[in-house]
Amino acid sequence: MSAARCLRLSPFARLALAGAMLVLLPPAVRAQNQAQADPPHLGYIYPAGARQGTSVRVCIGGQRLRGAEAVHVSPAAGITAKFVDYERPLTVDEANQARDEARELEKRRRAAQENSAVKWTDADEKKLTALRSRSMMRANRLPTPAVGETVTVEITVAPDAAPGVREIRVLGAIGLSNPFAFHIGDLPEFSEPVVKGTSVRDAPGTRSRAALDIALPVTVNGQILGGEVDRYRFEARRGQQLTVIARARALIPYLADAVPGWFQATLALYDDEGRELAYRDDYRFDPDPVLAYTIPADGRYTIEIKDSIHRGREDFVYRLSLGELPFITSVFPLGTTPTAPTRFALRGWNLQSGDENGQIIEHRDGFIELSVQRHGFRSNAVRVHVDPLTPTLEAEPNDTADAAPLLTLPALVDGRIGRPDDIEIYRFTGRAGEPFVAEVLARRLDSPLDSRLELLDPQGAVLASNDDCEDKAAGLLTHHADSRLEIKLPADGIYAVRLRDVQHRGGDDYAYRLRLGPPRPDFELRVSPATINARAGGSVPLTVYAVRRDGFTGEIALGLIEAPPGFALSGPRIPAGQDKVQLTLTAASTVPREPTSLKVAGRALIGGQPVIHFATPAEDMMQAFAYQHLVPARELVVYPATRGSGVRSAQTKPVALAAGGQGRVLLRTGSLREPGPLHVALVNPPTGVTVASTRETGDGVEVTLACEANAPATAGNLIFSVTHERPPTGKQKRPRRSSLGCAPAIPFTLTAGGGS
């Protein structure tokens, strides 16, 4: 499976950093947590995968894991998970107590060695070892609270479980955790002992350990500590086509408190004399390295993995697959149509005849994923684009205007930059005033092409050009190398589009898809967070983001698809021209207290025709202290972590606000068991809108909103959170506050100009 695609929020949906280095949870998640204690949060899983037909004990590190009782796996087919135990960091007092008990046991062991009357059993020896380990864990531990607590889970994988990525969520006493990737593989697996406490494995300064012996083919699971280098020794024969595939960033795409923001693995291959034979620190534009090497002679070889700048701790987790493994480096063409059969040419390592087309292992979001098998082992997956346009194959020569084919628009061309400095030119007939779009799909389909597009007018002059165009839904790419240009044609005539590689490279792997023609307005959706901890009987915020394509600006209506009874969305509309909306999910008091999968879809009218797209679930992740990203997940899961009456809205129509004016909203809370004032706050309020005052009624509160005179015109939803303050009791000196939760989202419009 390929790494999950990721949507970067900035500038698409920046979270206000306010100059701070550390960014807190996004507004929707913060508002969720006002209704309850923070849910569990996972920082790593080790090992991060297992082989079909095996059982493995997995250590899951994170925060707020106390009370963990179960594990939710999705998709669950062929996978069972059983909770085993929980462990947290020792306090200073607990570590001192463990050290004192260990000293007493050591005294008794010495006494037993000198006096046979003193008993010393195997149980005593095990207890002493455990106490030493506990006391050393505290003494050596670096302060990493984000991964300080651990739970152990036993995961069993059925022999027929499909290879690929599953999602693991931990169910605790106070909610369901964020999802984490767990890989199901088909190779034998070897795992280093789990590391808890950062420095348990070795004392500082002794990070270079002896190589461990492994047999190929194998997937090795490991963790890298600070300054550590892991080495594995294996036997290989002359002529073997060795493939070494590292997965590190693919397991944990972003680390909140590390620069560059992920575990940057490097690979080095050595012969038995210690000579370096090959080195890789990436695979093309993917930070996870892949190494291919033809073994020159029979003998023993060593593979080395480390972080490029010698960082490390428990969450620097990797999976390293080695052997004569099939690996696809390119596919051509890069696309197909939904109905027409297409024959693909696959290139790579350890492929064989009959691998031309591969197997379709997944089909969603306008793409299919292909892989091949050799000797029972599945290759990496490559993505292929699906488009209703019938494609045209490039025909050489086409590097001059005279030789360039004249295309009929709309057109879709599959081609290659076949050699360094190769140029592709395509002509078309245009009309004055016609909107025209030229777009390259290459890097987003794992092609190494770094494209540049130029539009030439009928006289051959460059009318428009583009090198890189950011695609906010393009995944974990660090270089948005695909080109796109959009323009209104100035005159009738024959135009030309010129395509080349900006780095002057080329070859059989440098494939592209080139779309030419009028705009095709469309949209994609993301919904965040991917785990929603709700209050049964109440409402909780979530955010839906829209990636608008080719000038689409229309309204998008949102809804739940095939949802079980008891769940409903409020404020389900992304206004025209906007890229996101915050809405609420309401869970009835009758919904079962168990994880439930939901699907959100959006519907819009485009060209008079309804267009429906499902929203991809996504988790908000921080990179390197400051940047926020939405990393897609496989499933949107809601868990009714608590129950309560919730806050309701008395509004029956959208709230109309005007800049410089005021508005009023009535919220219902029902009767409260104890007296005390109610405090109301706006969750992620519109710019220039604040809560001016509140007035309590018999069963709720009336809220007066104030709009600044320069508040910009906008539309969306108002989400109010309500807190109940109760007087102190007994020895308490401060009032007690408890959240009543959020009211269902209330639609609003805000117009510019004065008024009240």
N, C-alpha and C positions, 0 to 999 in steps of 0.2 A: 504494500500500500504506500502511496505517496504521502508525504507530510501534509498535515492539515493546512488548508489555505487560511490566510489571515487577512483581516481588514484593519488597516492602520487608521486610527481615529483622527489624527491630525493631518490636514486641516479639515477633514470631513466632519469630525465631531470632536473638537478639542474639549478636554476636561480642563477646567480652570486650575492652573497650577499655582497661581498667585505668588510666583517666585519661590515657592517652596521646593526643596530637594526631594522630599518624600511626599508622595501623593496618596491620599487616603482612598477608601473605596469609592467607586462611582456613585452618583446620587441615588440611582435606583436601588443599589445594594445597601447604601446607608439607610435609606428609608425602610427597606425590609427589616433591617436590624434594629430599628427603633421599636418594632413590635415585639422583639424578643432578643435574647442574648445572641451574640455572633455565632453563626453555625461553624462546624468544623471546616478547616481549610487544609488541603493537601499540598505538600511541597515536593514530594518525590515518591516513587514506588521502586523498590528494589527486591529482586530483579524485576526489570520492566517488561518481562515477557516469559513465555513458557512454550514448550513443544507440545504438539498434539499428542494426546494419549498419556500425559504425565500429570503429576501433582507437584506443586511447589509451595513452599512457605515464603510468603512475601512480606517484607517490611515496608510499611507505609508511614512516612514521616510528615509531620505537619503541626498545626496548632489546634487547640480546643478539641482534642480527640478523646478526652475523658468521657466515659459513658458510652463509647462506641459499642454497638451491639450487632451490627449487620453490615453487609456489603451489597450494593446494587451494581449489577453488571449490565451493560447494554452494548450491542445486542447480546441477549443472554443465551442464545442457542449454543449448546455444547459446553457451557461454562458453569461451574458451580463454585461458590466461594463461602468459606466458613470462618467466622471470627474466632481468633485464638486467644490473644491477650493484648494488654495495654501497658505501656511503659512511659514514664515521664522523667524529666531530669531530676536528679536529687537536689534537695535543698542543702545548704551548708551543714545544718544540724544532722540531716540524714547521712550525708557523706562522712561526717565525723563519727557518727554512731557505727556505721559500717566498718570504718577503719579500726575503731576500738574493739568491736567484736572480732575482727580478723586478727588483731594482736592477741586477744585472749585465746583464740583457737590455735594460733601459732605457738603460744606458750604450752598449751596442752599437748600439741603434737610433739614438741621437744621433750616434754615430760614422758610421753608414751615411748619415745625412742630410748629413753634412759631407764624407764621403769615399766616392766611388762604388766604391772597391776593397773596401770592407767590405760583405759581403752581408747583406741583411735580407729574409727570405722571409715569405710568408703564414703558414707554419707557425710561424715565430718570433713573429709577431703573436698568433696563437691561443694559443701557449704563455704569452706574457706576460699576456694577458687572464685565462687560467685561474689563473696564479700569483697575480695580484692578487686574484682572487675568493677563492682559498683563504686567503690571509693576512688579508683583511678579514673572512672568516667567523669566524675565531678571535677577532679583535680586537673585533668587534661582538656576538659571541654572548652571550646571557644563559644562565645555568646552568639548563638544562631537560633533565636526563639522561633523563627518561621518554620524550622524543621525539628524543633526540640522534643516534641512528643512523638511516640511511635505506637502503632498497632501492628500486630502480626496476624496475617490472614492466610488461610490455606486455600489455594486455588487449584481446582481440578479441571483439566481440559480433556474433553472427550476425543477419542481417536479420529472421529469424523468432523470435529470442529473446523470450520473454515479458517484458513490462515488470514491474518489481517489484524486490524486494530479494534480492540474493544475499549470501552470506557468503564472505569472503576470510580464509584462514589461510596464514601463511608457514611453510614447512618449512625448518628450519635444521639445523645440524650437531648440535644438542643437543635437538631436539624440535620440536613443532608449536605454533604460537602460538594465542592466543585468537582468536575470530572477530571480524570487523569488517564492518559493513554496506557494500555497494556497490550503488548504485541503477542499474537499467536503465530508461532513459526513451525517449520517442518524439519529443521535440522536438530541433531543432538545438541544439548545445551550443557555448558559448564559455567558455574557461578562461583566467584570469590565469596568468602564469608561476608555477611552483612556487616557494615560499619555503622555504629551508633555512637554519637559523641565526638565526631570529627577526628580526634587524635587517639582513638583507642588502638588502632592497628599497630602503630609504631611510635616511638618517641620522636620529638622534633629533630630534624636533621638526618634521619635514617630512612629517607623516602625511596631510595633505589633498592628494590627488593630483587631477590633471585627470580629468574624466569620460571614460570610454571609450565609443566608439560601438558600438552593437549594433543588430541588426535583429530585429523581432518576427515570430513567436513564438520564444522562445529559453529555454534553461536556462543560466544563468551559474554557473560554478564559481569560488569565490574563497576566500582566506584573509585573516583580519583580524589585523593586528599591533597591538601596544599603542598606543592612541590613534588608530588609523587609521580613516578613513572611506572606503568604496568607493562610487564613483558611476558610473552607466551612463546614457548619453544615447541616446534613440531617437525616431523619428518616429511620430506617432500622428494619427489622423483624428477629427474631431468625431463624437461618438456612439458611438465604440468603447467596449465594456464591458471595461475593462482589469482583469485579475486578476494579482496579484503574490503568489506563494507562496514563502515562505522556509522552508528546511529547515536547521536548525542542531542543535538538541537532538535532532531525529529521527536525525541522523547519529551523534552521540556523546552518549548520554543523560546521562552523568555524567562530570565531570572531578574527579579525586581531590584536586587541590590548588588549586581555585578556588571562590570563593563568589559566587553561590549554588550553584555546582556544575555549571553548564553555560554554554555560550555563549548569552547572552540577547540575541538580535538585535532590532534595531528597523528599521523601514522608514519612509522619508519620500519623498513624491512632490512634485516641483517643476516649475513651468512654465519657459519659456525666460527669463523675467525673474527667476528665483530665488525666486518666491513659493511658499511651502509650500501644497500643495493637500490633502494627506492625510497622516496619520501613524498608524502602528500599532506596538505593542510586544508584541502577542500576538494569538491568535485564540481568543476566549472564554477557556477555561481552559487552552489549550495555549500554552506559552511561545513557540512559533514563530509569528511574525506572518503574517497573510494580509490583503492590502489589495485592496479592490474599488473601482473609481472609473470614472465615466462621463466620457470625455474631452470637454471643453467646446468645443474649437476645434482646427482643424488646426495642427500645429506640432511643435516639439521639446520633449521632456519628459525629466526626469532622475529616476531612482530612486536612493535613497541607503540603504546598509545599514551598520550599525556595531553594536558592543556597547553595551548601555545604560549601562554604567559605564566605557567606554573601555578595557577590557582587550583583550588579544590576544596571540597567538603562533601557531606553526605549526599547532597542533591546533584553532584557532578556524576551522573549515572550514564553508563553507555551499554550498548549492545554491539558486539563485534562479530561479524559473520565471516568465516574463512573457508576456502576450499576451491575446487574447480566448479564454481557456482555460475549459473547463467546470469548475465547482466546485460540489459538492453541499454545501449548508448544513444540510439536514435530510431525514429520511425518515420516512414514516408509512404503516402502523404500524411500530413498532420491532421487530416479530418475526413469526414464522411458525411453522408446524408442520413436522415432517420430511416429510410427504406431501402436505398440502393446498396447492394453488396459491394464491399470495397476490399481489394487485396492490398495488404500492407507489406512493405519491405522493412524488416527489422534488422538492425545492425547492432553488434555488441561483442561481448566476450562469452566464450563457451556456449555459443548457439550452434544449432545444427540444422540440416535440411528439414523442412517441415515446420520451421518456426516462423514462416513468413507472416502469418496472420495473428498468431497468438490467441489467447483466450480472453474473452471479456469477463472481467471480475467485478466491475461495478459500472453503473450507468446512472448518472444524476447530474443536474445543474448544467445541461448542455454539453456534457463531456462523457466519454467512456474511458475506462482504464483497461489496458491490455497487459498481459504478462505471458510468459512461456514456462514450461517445465522441462527439466532435464534430470534424468536419473531420480525422478520423484521429488525434486527440489524446485520450488517456484522462484522465478526471477523477480527482480524489482518490477514495479508497475510504471507504465508510461501513459500519459494522457493524450487523448485524441479528441478533437473538437467535432461536434455534431451541428450541422447547419442545414436548413432546408434548401439553400441554394445549391444547384448542381455545379460542382467545381470544374474548372478547366486546368489541365496539367500544363505547366510551363513547357515551351518548346524552344530549344536553342536553334539558331542564334537569336537573341533578343536584346543585345547590348548596345544597339544603335537605334535611333529613331526610325531609320528606313526599314530596319529588320523587325521592329517591334510589331506584335500583332495588334489589330484593331478590335477591341472588345465591345460587346454590347452590354450596357449596364442594365440592372445590377450584375456584377461579376464577382466570382470568387476563384482565385488562382492558387494552386498548390505548386510550389517550386522550391528550388535550392539556389543558394549562392555557392556555386559549385567549385570555385577556386578563389584564391586571394585576389582582391580588387575586381571581382566579377561585378557586373552591373546588369540589372534587370529593368527593362523599359516596357511599359504597356500603354497603348493609346486608346482613346475613347472619344466619341463625339459628344460635345457639351453644348448647352443652350444658355444664353445670358440669363442670369438671375436664378438658375437652378442651384439648390444646395447640393453639395458634393462632399462625401466622406471617403477618405482612404485610410485603412487601418491594417496594421500588421499583427498577426498572431504568430509568435515564435518563442520568445523567452517564456511566455506564460504556458507554453506547451513543452518546456524543457529543452528547447533548441538553444545552442550557444550563440545564435545570431544576435548581434547588436545592431539593429537596423537604423537606417536613416531614409526618410521619404522626402522626395521633392516633387512638386507639381509644376509642370512646364506649360506655359501658355502656347497658343498656336504659333507664335514666333520663336519659341524655344527658350524664352526667358523664364527664370525661376519665379513663380508666382507665390508659392508658399512652401515651407519646409518644416520638418520636425525630426528630432532625434529621439528623445525619450518622452513618453507620456505616462504619467502615473495612473495606474488602475487601482482604485481603492479597494477592490475586491480580489486582488491578484495574488494574495497569499503571502508567504514568508519571503518574498523576493526582496533583496536589498538593493537591487538595481532594476528599475523599471525600464527595460531596454526596448520595448516595443514602441513603434512609432504610430502616430495618428494625426491626421490633419482634417480640418473641416472648413469649408469656404463656400461662398456663393460665387459661381462662375461669372466673370465680368462680361463675356461676349460669346457669341456663337463661334464654333470652330472645333478643331481637333486638338485635344490636350494630350499630354503624356505624363505618366507617373514613373519616376525613376527611383529604384530601390537598390541599396547597397549595404555592406557591412561597414560601420563607421571605423572599426579597428582594422580594416583592410584584410580581414581573414575570410576563409571560405573552405568548402569541402562538402563531402556527402552528408555530414551531420548538420549542416547549416540550412535547415529546412524552414519554410515559412508558409503561412496562409495570408493572402492579400485580398482584402475585401474592398471593392470599389463600387460606388453608387450613391443613391440618395440616403439620407439618414434613416435609420431603423429605430425609432424611439422604443425604449424598453426600460426595465428596472430589475434590480436584485434587492433582496431584503436580508437583514440580519436581526435576530432578536436576542437580547441580552438581559440578565444573565442566563446561562444554560441550566442552572439549578435555581429554582425558585422555592424559597422557604416561606410558606404562606401561613396565614392564620385562618383556620376553618371558621367560617362565619364572618370573615373580614376580607380586606382588599390589600394588595401589595403591588408596588410599582414595578414596571419593566419598561424597557426601551426598544423600539423597533427603528432600525436605520434603513434608509433607502439609498441605494447607489443608482443614480439615474443615468441612462444611456442615451446618446445621440439626441440630446435636447428635450427629452421627455420631462415635462414640468407638472403634469396633472396630479389630481388628488388620487390617493391610494386608500381604498377601504380595506380594513383588516378584520380578520375573524378567526375563530377556532374551527378546525376541520376534524370531524369525527371525534369530538371531545366527549368523554363520559359525562353523565349528568352531574350538575352541581358546579360547573366552572363557566365563567362568563368574563368577557372583556368589556371595559368601560372606556369611552373615548377612543374607539378603534378607527382612527382616521389620520393619515399623514396628509396635512394640508398641501394644496398645490404650491409648488416651488420650494417646499421644505425637504430637508434631508433626514429628519428624524422626528419622532414623537414619543413622549413619555405617556404611557397609559397605565391602567391597572388591571390586574387579574383578581376577580372575586371568587373565593371558594365558599360554597355553602357549608353550613354547620354540619350537614349530613355526609360530606365526602369522607371516604375511608382514610384512616391515618396510615397511608402507605405511598411509596413513590408512584407517580402516575405520569405517563408520557403524554405530552400535548404537541399539537402541530398548529402553527400560525401561518396563515396565508394572506396574501394581499391581492386585491382585484382593482384593476384600473381600465378605463376606456382609452384605447389608443387607436386612432384612425377610425373611431366609431365602433370598434370591436373590443369585446371584453378580453383582457389578458390577466391570467392568474399565475402567481408564483408563490411557492412556499418560502417561508423565512428560514434561513439557516441559523440554528442555535449557535451562540457564540459566548465565550468567556472573556471578560475584561482582564488583560494581563499587563503588568508593568515591565518595562525594559530599562535597565540601567538607571534606576532612581527617578526617571522623569517621563519617559515616553509611554503612552497608553496604546494598546492594540486590542482588537477584537479577534480572538482566535476561535475559529469555528469548531463546534462540537458535533457529535453525531446525533444527539438526542436532547430535547427540551424536557426536563423533568421537574414536576412540582411535588412538593412534600408538605402536607399540612402539619407543621411542627407544633403548633399550639392551637388552642381553641378559645373563642371569645365572641362577644356580641358584635364587636366591630363598630366602626363609625359609618354613618350613612349620609347621603346628601338629600336635601329637600328640593334641589333644583330640578325642574322639569324641562327647562330650555337652556341653551348655551348662555353664558354670562357675556354681556356686551360691555366692554371697557373702552374708554377713550383717554388718550394722553392728556394729562392735567386734571383728570376727573377721578371719580371714585366708583366703586361697585360693591355690592353686598352679596354674601353667600350664607345660606343657613345650613348648618350641619346638625345631624341628629346623633346623639350618643346614647339615648335611653337613660333610664334612672341609674344612678351610681350608688353603690353600697355605702360609700363613705363620703362625707362632705369634702369640699376642697375646690380650688379654682381649676379651670381648664386653660391650657396653653396651646395655641394654634400656630403652626409654622407652615410655610409654603415649601414644598419639596422642589428644588431646582426651578425657582420662579422665573417667569419671563423677565427680560431686561426692563428695569424701571418700574416693576410692580412689587409692592410690599404689603404686609399686613399692617394696617394703620391702627386698628383697635378691634376688640372683641367684646361681645355682650352675651352673657349667659342667659339662656332661656330655661324653661322648666325641664326640657329633655334634650338640651343641646347647647349650641352656641351660634350666635350671629357674627359673621366676620365681615369687617369693612376693609376693603382693599383700596390702596392709594396708588395712582399712576403718575409718574413724573411727567412734566410737561414735554420733555423731549423723548419720551418712550417711543421706540419704533413700532410701526404697525406690524402685527403678527397674529397668528392664530395657533391654537393647540389645546392643551389641557391644563387645568389647574389641579394640583394634587396637594391636599392638606393632610398633615399629620397632627394628631391631637394627643396631648399628654395631660394626665390627671395628677395634680399635686395634692397630697394628703398631709394633714398635720402630723408632727412627730408624736411617737408614743413611747412610754416608758422612759428609758435613758437616752433615747435619740434626741439629738440637738437640732438636726436639720429636717426639713420637710421631706417626705418620701414622694418620689415621682415614678409613675408607671405609664407606659405608652398604651393608649387605646387603639393604636394603629392608624392606618390611612383611610380616608374616605375614597369611594370610587371616583375615578377621574371625572372632572367636570369640564366639558368643552367651553372654550372662550374665544372671543375675537377682540382684538385691540386695534383701534383705529387711531391714526395720527391726528393731531390737532386738539383743541380744547374741548370742553364739555364736561358734564357730570351726570 
